[in-house]
């Protein structure tokens, strides 16, 4: 049985952290859509999400601050400010990062990583409290529409997730994705 808790419940972040620490999968609200989350360093959890989505490949992570990201970046110091300026709630940036920030299984070419700072209080608090980066990918099977209703998410994924953090129906769209490569930005989505 999937555990359910509302994002405003005072225990929501602690419950989510415990699930992540044990290698579990959570579904949580962001400012755009619901996301599948796991510890971005836990290869077994990452494999679970890939099986759920019926895909493999890079995954995005969420974080709470530009300060954390600054320490992850594997770019010239002169490029850091340019990169950090691009971050806002609705944008995911794909940038080169140092080794061991996350599992290599979720990085793209040249050790690039999708990073986002969602404008949702639950995401910010969870990212501050949890020691490792947390994955964020839309709740759906690949090539299917993103799921926006917690009741339908539970119906579809109840055997595959450990916790859902509820925030009602979220009818947003996926974040804009921008790739930083060789000093230039390319819009991917």
C-alpha positions in Angstrom: 0.0 0.0 0.0 1.3 3.4 -1.0 1.8 5.8 1.8 0.1 9.2 1.2 0.7 12.5 2.9 -0.1 16.1 2.0 2.9 18.4 1.2 1.8 20.8 4.0 1.8 18.1 6.6 4.6 18.9 9.1 6.0 15.4 8.8 6.0 15.2 5.0 9.6 16.1 4.5 10.8 13.7 7.2 8.7 10.9 5.8 10.1 11.5 2.3 13.7 11.6 3.5 13.2 8.2 5.3 11.8 6.6 2.1 14.7 8.0 0.0 17.3 6.8 2.5 15.9 3.3 2.2 16.1 3.3 -1.6 12.4 4.0 -2.1 10.6 5.9 -4.8 8.5 8.9 -4.1 6.1 10.9 -6.2 6.1 14.6 -5.2 4.7 17.9 -6.5 6.8 20.5 -8.2 5.8 23.9 -9.6 5.2 22.3 -13.0 4.2 18.6 -12.6 4.4 15.7 -10.3 7.8 14.0 -10.3 9.2 10.6 -9.6 12.0 11.0 -7.1 14.8 8.8 -5.6 18.3 9.3 -4.2 20.3 10.3 -7.3 23.3 8.3 -6.0 21.4 5.1 -5.5 21.8 3.0 -8.6 19.1 0.5 -7.6 16.5 3.2 -7.1 17.5 4.8 -10.4 16.9 1.5 -12.1 13.5 1.2 -10.5 12.5 4.6 -12.0 13.8 3.7 -15.4 11.7 0.5 -15.3 8.6 2.5 -14.2 9.1 4.9 -17.1 10.2 2.1 -19.5 13.3 4.0 -20.5 16.9 4.5 -19.7 19.0 7.6 -19.9 19.8 10.8 -18.1 17.6 12.1 -15.3 17.2 15.6 -13.9 17.8 16.4 -10.2 16.3 19.1 -8.0 18.1 21.2 -5.5 17.3 24.1 -3.3 19.9 26.7 -4.1 22.3 28.1 -6.6 25.1 27.8 -4.0 24.9 24.0 -4.0 24.9 23.9 -7.8 27.9 26.2 -7.9 29.9 23.5 -6.1 28.7 20.8 -8.6 29.7 22.6 -11.8 32.7 21.5 -13.8 33.2 24.6 -15.8 35.6 27.6 -15.7 34.9 30.0 -12.9 34.1 32.7 -15.5 31.2 30.6 -16.8 29.6 30.0 -13.4 27.7 33.3 -13.1 26.3 32.9 -16.7 25.1 29.4 -15.9 23.5 30.3 -12.5 21.6 33.3 -14.1 19.8 30.8 -16.3 18.2 29.0 -13.4 14.6 29.7 -12.4 11.7 27.6 -11.4 10.5 26.7 -14.9 14.0 26.0 -16.4 16.1 22.9 -16.3 19.8 23.4 -17.2 22.0 20.6 -18.5 25.6 21.4 -17.6 28.9 19.5 -17.0 29.3 18.5 -13.3 32.1 17.0 -11.3 32.3 13.2 -10.8 30.4 11.6 -7.8 27.7 14.3 -7.6 25.2 11.7 -8.7 25.3 8.2 -10.1 26.9 8.1 -13.5 23.8 6.3 -14.8 21.8 9.5 -14.8 24.4 11.7 -16.5 24.5 12.5 -20.1 27.5 13.0 -22.5 30.6 14.7 -20.9 29.2 14.0 -17.4 26.4 16.5 -18.0 23.5 16.7 -15.6 20.0 18.2 -15.8 19.5 20.5 -12.7 16.4 22.4 -11.6 15.4 24.6 -8.6 11.6 24.2 -8.5 9.6 27.0 -7.2 7.6 24.8 -4.8 8.1 25.0 -1.0 8.1 21.2 -0.6 10.9 20.7 -3.2 13.0 23.4 -1.6 12.6 22.0 1.9 13.2 18.4 0.8 16.3 19.4 -1.1 17.6 21.3 1.9 17.0 18.4 4.3 18.2 15.5 2.2 21.9 14.9 1.9 22.1 13.8 -1.8 20.5 15.2 -4.9 17.0 13.9 -5.7 15.9 12.9 -9.1 13.0 14.5 -10.8 11.2 13.1 -13.9 7.6 13.4 -14.9 5.2 10.8 -13.6 4.3 8.8 -16.6 5.5 6.0 -18.9 7.7 7.2 -21.7 5.6 8.6 -24.6 2.5 8.9 -22.4 1.1 12.2 -21.0 2.3 13.3 -17.7 0.0 12.3 -14.9 -1.4 15.2 -12.9 -4.0 13.6 -10.6 -2.8 11.9 -7.4 -5.7 9.4 -7.5 -4.8 8.3 -11.0 -1.1 8.2 -10.1 -1.9 5.8 -7.3 -4.1 3.7 -9.5 -1.4 3.4 -12.1 1.7 3.1 -9.9 0.6 1.8 -6.5 2.7 -1.3 -6.7 5.8 0.6 -7.8 6.1 3.6 -5.5 6.5 3.9 -1.7 5.1 7.4 -1.0 3.1 10.1 -2.7 3.3 13.6 -1.5 0.0 15.2 -2.5 -0.8 18.7 -3.7 -4.1 18.2 -5.6 -4.2 18.2 -9.4 -1.2 20.0 -10.9 -1.9 20.9 -14.5 1.3 22.5 -15.6 3.7 21.6 -18.3 7.2 20.2 -18.2 10.1 22.6 -17.6 12.0 24.3 -20.4 15.3 22.4 -20.9 18.5 24.3 -21.9 21.9 22.6 -22.7 25.1 24.5 -21.9 27.9 23.4 -24.1 31.1 25.2 -25.3 29.9 28.4 -23.7 26.6 28.5 -25.5 23.0 27.6 -24.7 20.8 25.4 -26.8 17.1 24.9 -26.1 16.2 21.2 -26.0 12.6 21.6 -25.0 
